[in-house]
Amino acid sequence: MQHAKLLSALLLWALFTAAPVMAQVHEFRLDNGLKVLVKEDHRAPVVVSQIWYKVGSSYEHDGITGVSHVLEHMMFKGTARHGPGEFSRI
């Protein structure tokens, strides 16, 4: 019974301390339709960015399946004009 009380107390503490962190995410949409999420974290003087694309087989229509997979390979393996890894440096 003591373990259940301790576990309950820890879970409640985790929920209440995590709530302010989760509330710091700001969402807005640019004029071009791009959805942007921003979460500030001042623990280190760096910026981290991620870009997520809504692409893949679940977004492809009949007749154009596989296009996302080909583009993925071009991004990592490169093309005749852009070498491997060059897209990562952009």
Secondary structure, 3 states (H helix, E strand, C coil): CHHHHHHHHHHHHHHHHHHHHHCCEEEEECCCCCEEEEECCCCCCCCCCCCCCCCCHHHCCCCCCCHHHHHHHHHHHCCCCCCCCHHHHC
